[in-house]
Amino acid sequence: VDHGKTSLLDKIRNTNIAAGEAGGITQSTRAFRVPVHLGDENKAICFLDTPGHQAFSEMRARGANMTDIVVLVVSAADGVMPQTIESINHAKAAKVPVVVALNKIDLPSVTDAQVQKIFARLAEHEISPAEWGGSTEVVRTSAITGQGMQELLETLDYQAQLLELKADFEGPAQGTVIEAKVEEGRGAVANLLVQEGRLKVGDVIVCGRAYGRIRDIIDDRGNRIKEALPSTPVLVSGLSELPDAGDKFFIAKDLREAQSAAELRLQQERERELATPKVTLDSMFAQMKQGDLKELLIVLKADVQGSVDVIRNSVEQISTDEVKVRVLHAAVGGISESDVTLAAASGAVILGFNVIPSGKARGLAEGKKVEIRSYQVIYDIVDDMRSAAEGLLAPELRQDVLGHAEVRAVFKVTRVGAIAGCYVTDGTIERNALIRVTRNGIVIENDRVLEQLKRFKDDAK
């Protein structure tokens, strides 16, 4: 959905990035620093332009905390979309304050009644506009005319003052890795956000399990600089390998100390991965009984909005004085990688009703030890929640998946009906096996027996 986020930042930065993007949608994380003159003071605001909430949650899952304020860009023409709600839920889960930029306000089709409708939709998701007596600032903006730009910057500055955001401008640098890549002629290059101290050329740096002596520093406008101050995004080279997004970096005395620190971090990361238990309903309620957990977080996906509403209300009613059941995010559609990263970052369980996870989401959930529970009957979800609360959860029935196939064509044959021409993507497809048919992650046929299987005109087993 194009709400005009990158175009809005373009206007603030006075560059033209959006025109070079595929389909006008942000393809990778961009970070840049904007000098701002506010009152009698010269200040700077660092913007992170991400491809979406998934990158935001990935970093949070790794313990990164480099976002102080979220600017939620909402198109005044299109209103609150499913992706907007998902972004709101990710911001709320991270407990980061939100400022809304109501963009495209200059369009003739945008009326005051439409704006009030958007306010109502935001309020439904606990983003209560200040104009309605709430705590969330909403700034009307236009990336075309420049309307509201100064007001947006002043609002962000005011929020920063309320949060008492301060940094140490002296001493060794510390910060976070935004992203990393390999560049021809430069090797491993990391995009860093300096949050404390001064980062200088020649410093020996440790980024996660990577380390090295900084060969050069390039700012967000492509200029080579000798040092970088807090709230500055930079590209640095000279690393031994690629760090991960969200890794913390610091400055070491020499290469030997840096290597030891990087090896220790790698060892601690492996130990943490081995020690991290899988988040399941059983384990969560066991923690609740011991008093270690007071809130059960759920990510809910279902096939239709009616199911989402009914299940959400049903599971939230299970809350007691001791334990609160909270639906972190609820939406229509298949279980995606974004759902898994949100669950992993928040310690939540994913419940799916008549939907399935994509192959990538399933693999990601296994790697991040996130439980996905699938259901076809609403009462089973409520029963499982209650049983888990009482420590009586029945063993989960797991399906043994033989393989997957994609329908490439459908043929109509007289006296037979529709025949699906399929391409096997993985595993094997066997005659008389039970099959499930999904479209865009939503189950449309379930537990059907595969009665006939042919390869060209020959019967197959």
C-alpha positions in Angstrom: 0.0 0.0 0.0 1.4 3.4 -1.0 0.6 5.8 1.7 3.4 8.2 0.5 5.8 7.4 3.3 9.0 7.7 1.3 7.7 10.7 -0.7 7.0 12.4 2.6 10.6 11.8 3.8 11.8 12.9 0.4 10.2 16.3 0.9 11.8 16.6 4.4 15.2 15.6 3.0 14.8 17.5 -0.3 16.0 14.5 -2.4 14.3 12.3 -4.8 14.5 8.6 -3.7 10.9 7.5 -4.4 11.1 7.8 -8.2 13.9 5.2 -8.3 12.0 2.6 -6.3 10.4 -0.5 -7.8 6.7 0.1 -7.9 7.1 3.1 -5.6 7.4 0.8 -2.6 10.5 0.9 -0.3 12.8 -2.0 -1.1 15.3 -1.8 1.8 15.9 0.1 5.0 17.2 3.6 4.5 18.5 5.9 7.3 19.3 9.5 7.0 19.9 12.5 9.3 18.0 15.8 8.7 19.3 19.1 10.2 16.3 21.0 11.6 16.1 24.6 12.7 13.6 24.8 15.5 13.2 28.2 17.3 16.7 29.5 18.1 18.3 26.0 18.0 19.8 23.8 15.3 18.9 20.2 15.9 19.0 16.9 13.9 16.5 14.1 13.5 17.5 10.7 12.3 14.8 8.9 10.2 14.7 5.2 9.5 12.7 4.5 6.4 11.9 0.7 6.6 10.2 -1.6 4.1 7.6 -2.3 6.9 6.9 -3.5 10.3 8.6 -6.9 9.8 12.1 -5.3 9.8 11.1 -3.3 12.9 10.1 -6.5 14.7 13.1 -8.5 13.5 15.4 -5.9 15.2 13.3 -5.9 18.3 13.5 -9.7 18.5 17.3 -9.3 18.6 17.0 -6.8 21.5 17.6 -3.7 19.4 16.1 -0.5 20.7 16.9 2.3 18.3 13.4 3.6 17.5 12.4 6.4 19.8 9.3 7.5 18.0 7.2 5.8 15.3 5.9 8.1 12.5 2.8 6.3 11.2 2.0 7.5 7.7 -1.7 7.2 6.8 -3.1 8.2 3.4 -6.0 10.6 3.9 -7.4 9.3 0.6 -7.2 5.5 1.3 -7.7 5.6 5.1 -6.7 2.9 7.6 -5.7 -0.3 5.8 -4.9 -3.8 7.2 -1.1 -3.0 6.9 -1.7 0.2 8.9 -3.3 -1.8 11.7 -0.5 -4.3 11.6 2.1 -1.5 11.9 0.1 -0.1 14.9 0.2 -3.4 16.6 3.9 -3.8 16.1 4.5 -0.3 17.5 2.3 -1.0 20.5 4.1 -4.3 21.2 7.4 -2.4 21.2 5.9 0.3 23.5 7.1 3.1 21.3 5.1 6.4 21.1 3.3 7.1 17.8 2.9 10.3 15.8 0.5 10.1 12.9 1.2 11.8 9.6 -2.1 12.1 7.8 -0.6 12.4 4.3 -2.1 13.3 0.9 -4.3 15.9 2.7 -4.0 18.2 -0.4 -6.1 15.9 -2.6 -9.5 17.4 -3.7 -11.2 14.1 -2.8 -10.3 14.3 0.9 -13.1 15.8 3.0 -13.3 16.6 6.7 -15.9 13.8 7.2 -13.3 11.4 5.7 -10.6 12.6 8.1 -13.0 12.1 11.1 -13.7 8.6 9.9 -10.0 7.9 9.8 -9.7 9.3 13.4 -12.5 6.9 14.4 -10.7 3.9 12.9 -7.4 4.9 14.6 -9.2 5.2 17.9 -10.5 1.7 17.5 -6.9 0.5 17.7 -6.0 2.7 20.8 -4.5 5.5 18.7 -6.6 8.3 20.1 -6.0 11.6 18.2 -5.2 14.7 20.4 -8.0 16.5 18.5 -10.4 14.0 20.2 -8.9 14.5 23.6 -6.4 11.6 23.2 -2.6 11.5 23.5 -1.6 10.8 19.9 -0.5 13.8 17.8 -1.9 13.8 14.2 -0.3 16.1 11.7 -1.9 16.8 8.3 0.8 16.6 5.6 1.3 16.7 1.9 4.5 15.4 0.3 3.6 17.3 -2.9 2.9 20.8 -1.5 5.0 20.5 1.7 2.1 21.3 3.9 2.6 20.2 7.6 6.4 19.5 7.2 7.6 22.0 9.8 4.7 21.1 12.1 5.7 17.4 11.9 9.3 18.2 12.8 8.3 20.4 15.7 5.9 17.6 16.9 8.8 15.1 16.8 11.0 17.6 18.7 8.4 18.1 21.3 8.0 14.3 21.8 11.7 13.9 22.1 11.7 16.6 24.9 8.9 14.7 26.7 10.9 11.5 26.5 14.1 13.3 27.6 16.2 11.8 24.9 19.9 12.6 25.5 23.2 11.2 24.3 26.9 11.4 25.3 28.9 13.2 22.5 32.3 12.2 24.0 34.0 8.9 24.5 33.9 5.7 22.4 31.0 5.1 20.1 28.1 2.7 20.7 25.1 2.0 18.6 23.1 -0.5 16.5 23.5 -2.2 13.2 20.6 -1.2 10.8 21.6 -3.6 8.0 24.7 -5.1 6.3 25.8 -6.2 2.8 28.8 -7.1 0.7 30.0 -4.4 -1.7 32.4 -5.1 -4.5 35.9 -3.7 -3.6 34.9 -2.9 0.0 33.9 -6.3 1.4 31.6 -6.5 4.4 29.9 -3.1 4.8 27.6 -2.3 7.8 24.9 0.5 8.0 25.2 1.7 11.6 23.3 4.1 13.8 25.6 5.9 16.2 23.7 6.4 19.5 26.5 7.3 21.9 30.0 8.8 21.6 32.1 9.5 18.5 32.8 7.0 15.8 36.1 7.6 14.0 38.1 6.2 11.1 40.7 3.8 12.5 38.6 2.7 15.5 38.6 -1.0 16.2 34.9 -2.0 16.2 32.9 -5.1 17.4 29.5 -5.6 15.7 27.9 -8.8 17.0 30.2 -11.6 15.9 32.0 -9.3 13.3 35.0 -7.1 14.1 37.7 -5.1 12.4 39.4 -1.7 12.0 37.2 0.9 10.4 38.7 1.8 7.0 36.2 4.5 6.0 33.0 6.1 7.1 30.4 7.3 4.6 27.4 9.5 5.6 23.9 9.2 4.3 24.6 11.6 1.5 27.6 9.6 0.2 30.3 11.8 1.6 33.4 10.4 3.3 33.8 11.7 6.8 36.4 11.3 9.6 34.0 10.9 12.5 30.3 10.5 13.3 28.3 11.9 16.2 25.2 10.5 18.0 22.0 10.2 15.9 24.0 9.8 12.8 23.5 6.8 10.3 26.7 5.8 8.5 28.2 3.1 6.3 31.5 1.6 7.5 33.9 -1.0 6.0 36.7 -3.1 7.3 34.7 -5.8 9.1 35.6 -9.5 9.2 32.1 -10.6 8.2 28.5 -9.5 7.9 26.8 -8.6 11.3 23.1 -9.1 11.7 20.5 -6.3 11.7 19.9 -5.3 15.3 23.4 -6.3 16.6 24.9 -3.8 19.0 28.3 -2.3 18.3 31.1 -0.9 20.5 34.7 0.2 20.2 37.5 -2.1 21.5 41.1 -1.2 22.5 42.8 -3.3 19.8 42.1 -6.1 17.3 43.0 -8.9 19.8 40.4 -7.6 22.3 37.9 -7.2 19.5 38.4 -10.7 18.2 38.0 -12.1 21.8 34.8 -10.1 22.3 33.3 -11.2 18.9 34.1 -14.9 19.7 32.5 -14.5 23.2 29.4 -12.9 21.6 29.1 -15.8 19.1 29.4 -18.4 22.0 26.8 -16.5 24.1 24.4 -16.4 21.0 24.7 -20.2 20.5 24.2 -20.9 24.2 21.1 -18.5 24.2 19.7 -20.3 21.2 20.1 -23.7 22.8 18.7 -22.5 26.1 15.7 -20.7 24.7 12.6 -22.8 25.2 9.9 -23.0 22.6 7.0 -20.7 23.5 3.9 -22.9 23.8 0.5 -22.7 25.5 1.7 -25.3 28.0 4.9 -23.5 28.8 3.1 -20.1 29.1 0.5 -21.3 31.5 3.2 -23.2 33.5 5.0 -19.9 33.9 1.7 -18.2 35.0 1.1 -20.8 37.7 4.6 -20.0 39.1 3.8 -16.3 39.0 6.4 -15.6 36.3 3.9 -14.6 33.6 0.9 -12.3 34.1 -0.1 -11.9 30.4 -0.7 -14.4 27.6 -0.1 -12.8 24.2 -1.7 -14.2 21.1 -1.3 -13.5 17.4 -4.6 -14.5 15.7 -5.2 -15.1 12.0 -8.4 -16.4 10.4 -10.1 -16.9 7.1 -12.8 -14.2 7.4 -13.3 -11.0 9.6 -16.4 -12.5 11.3 -14.2 -15.4 12.6 -11.5 -12.9 13.8 -14.0 -10.9 15.8 -15.7 -13.9 17.4 -12.5 -15.6 18.4 -10.9 -12.4 19.7 -13.8 -11.7 22.0 -14.0 -15.4 23.1 -10.3 -15.8 24.1 -10.1 -12.3 25.8 -13.1 -13.3 28.0 -10.9 -16.1 29.4 -8.9 -13.5 31.3 -8.9 -13.7 35.1 -7.8 -11.4 37.9 -4.4 -13.2 37.9 -3.8 -13.7 34.2 -4.8 -11.5 31.2 -5.2 -12.9 27.7 -4.4 -10.3 25.2 -4.7 -10.5 21.4 -1.6 -8.7 20.2 -2.6 -8.7 16.5 -5.6 -10.1 14.7 -6.2 -10.1 11.0 -7.7 -12.0 8.0 -5.3 -14.1 5.9 -2.6 -16.8 6.0 0.1 -16.9 8.6 3.0 -14.8 7.4 6.7 -14.3 8.3 5.6 -10.9 9.7 3.3 -12.7 12.2 6.1 -15.0 13.3 8.6 -12.2 13.8 6.0 -10.3 15.9 5.3 -13.4 18.0 9.0 -14.1 18.5 9.7 -10.5 19.5 6.8 -10.5 22.0 6.8 -14.1 23.3 3.4 -14.8 21.8 1.6 -18.0 20.5 0.1 -17.9 17.0 -3.5 -19.2 16.6 -4.7 -20.0 13.1 -8.4 -20.6 12.2 -9.0 -22.2 8.7 -5.6 -20.7 7.6 -2.1 -22.2 7.2 1.4 -20.7 7.5 3.4 -20.1 4.3 6.4 -22.4 3.8 8.8 -19.6 4.8 6.7 -18.7 7.9 6.7 -22.4 9.0 10.5 -22.6 8.7 10.9 -19.3 10.5 8.6 -20.4 13.3 10.7 -23.6 13.8 13.9 -21.6 13.9 12.5 -19.0 16.3 10.7 -21.6 18.4 7.3 -20.1 18.0 4.2 -22.4 18.3 1.6 -22.2 15.6 -1.7 -23.9 16.5 -4.2 -24.6 13.7 -8.0 -25.0 14.3 -11.1 -25.6 12.3 -13.7 -25.3 15.1 -13.9 -22.1 17.1 -15.0 -23.9 20.3 -11.7 -26.0 20.1 -9.7 -22.7 20.5 -11.7 -21.6 23.5 -11.5 -25.2 25.0 -7.7 -25.3 24.5 -7.2 -22.0 26.2 -9.3 -23.0 29.2 -7.7 -26.4 29.4 -4.2 -24.9 29.2 -5.1 -22.5 32.0 -6.1 -25.5 34.1 -3.1 -27.5 33.1 -5.2 -30.1 31.3 -4.3 -29.3 27.7 -4.7 -32.4 25.5 -1.8 -33.5 23.3 -1.7 -31.6 20.0 -2.5 -33.7 17.0 0.1 -33.1 14.3 -0.4 -33.7 10.6 2.3 -35.6 8.8 2.7 -33.5 5.6 3.8 -35.7 2.7 4.3 -32.9 0.2 3.0 -29.8 -1.5 1.7 -29.1 -5.0 0.6 -26.0 -6.9 -2.5 -26.0 -9.1 -1.3 -24.7 -12.5 -4.4 -25.3 -14.6 -8.0 -26.6 -14.2 -9.6 -28.8 -16.9 -13.3 -29.5 -17.3 -14.1 -33.1 -18.4 -17.6 -34.4 -19.3 -19.0 -36.9 -16.7 -15.9 -36.4 -14.5 -16.0 -32.7 -13.6 -13.0 -30.4 -12.8 -9.5 -31.9 -12.9 -6.6 -30.0 -11.4 -3.3 -29.9 -13.3 -0.7 -29.7 -10.5 3.1 -29.2 -10.1 4.7 -31.0 -7.1 6.9 -28.4 -5.3 8.2 -30.6 -2.6 7.8 -34.1 -1.1 5.5 -36.6 -2.7 1.8 -36.8 -3.6 0.1 -40.1 -3.0 -3.2 -41.6 -4.1 -5.8 -42.0 -1.3 -4.0 -39.5 0.9 -6.0 -36.7 2.6 -5.5 -33.4 0.9 -6.1 -29.8 2.0 -6.7 -27.0 -0.6 -5.7 -23.5 0.2 -5.8 -20.1 -1.6 -3.6 -17.3 -0.3 -3.1 -19.2 2.9 -6.9 -19.6 3.5 -8.3 -23.2 3.6 -11.0 -23.7 1.0 -11.2 -27.6 1.1 -10.1 -29.8 4.0 -9.7 -33.6 4.5 -10.6 -34.6 1.0 -9.4 -38.0 -0.2 -7.3 -37.9 -3.3 -9.2 -40.5 -5.3 -7.5 -40.3 -8.7 -3.9 -39.5 -9.5 -2.5 -39.5 -13.1 0.7 -38.5 -14.7 -0.3 -37.6 -18.3 -2.7 -40.4 -19.1 -1.2 -43.1 -16.9 -2.5 -43.9 -13.4 0.0 -43.1 -10.6 0.3 -44.3 -7.0 
